[in-house]
C-alpha cells in the first residue's frame, strides 16, 4: 500500500527564514510526487511536481528515492507563503493518488 | 477559461438519506476525480472517471458511487448517509489523468445530521 507522511501539522517560521516542509512516502515502485497548496479561502492548487524539476514561487522539491522523501524547500519565507501544503503521490498509470495530511505553514512577520 | 464548478456548495442531509453532488470540469478536460476531505482523515481519494468510465477507485464502501457523462460532467452519489460522511467533497479535473495538472473545484460541504 502506498502512504504519504507529513510529520508536521504546523510549521511556524519568521519572514526571511528558510522553510522546509517534510514529506516521506512509502511505495515500492516509481512514484510521481506532487506538492499542492491551499491559500486561505482559495482552492487547492498544484504547486510543483517532481518530474518538472522547476522552482515555483521560490519553492523547490527534490525526490530522494534513497530516503523516500520529497521535502519542499524555500530559502527565504514570505508572508504570502502562509498556507496549507499537501504532498501527494501518484503511483503511475491508472492508479490512485494518495495525499498526506497536510502541513500548515505560518510565516510570522 | 472557466474553472471547475461544483453544485451545490452546501448541503444538509439526514442519516439514511442519499445525496448527489455534481461537478463540471474545465472545458476539454476528460478526467474527473473526487475526494473527501475531513479534519481527521485529510484528503482521501474516492474515484476517478475518464471518458465515462471509472478508471480508479479508492478505499470507500459501495455506498459511494459516481458516473461521468459524455460531456465529462460528473456526479457523485452517496446512499444511506452516515454521520461520518459529513465532509467537504472536492472534485478535480485534468486533461487526461493524474499525470496532468489537476484543477480543483471549490467543494461541496455536506453535513449529515
Interface residues (C-beta under 8 A of the other chain):
Chain A: X32 X43 X44 X45 X46 X49 X86 X90 X94 X95 X96 X97 X98 X99 X100 X101 X102
Chain B: X3 X33 X35 X42 X43 X44 X45 X48 X55 X56 X57 X58 X90 X92 X97 X98 X99 X101 X102 X103 X104 X105 X106
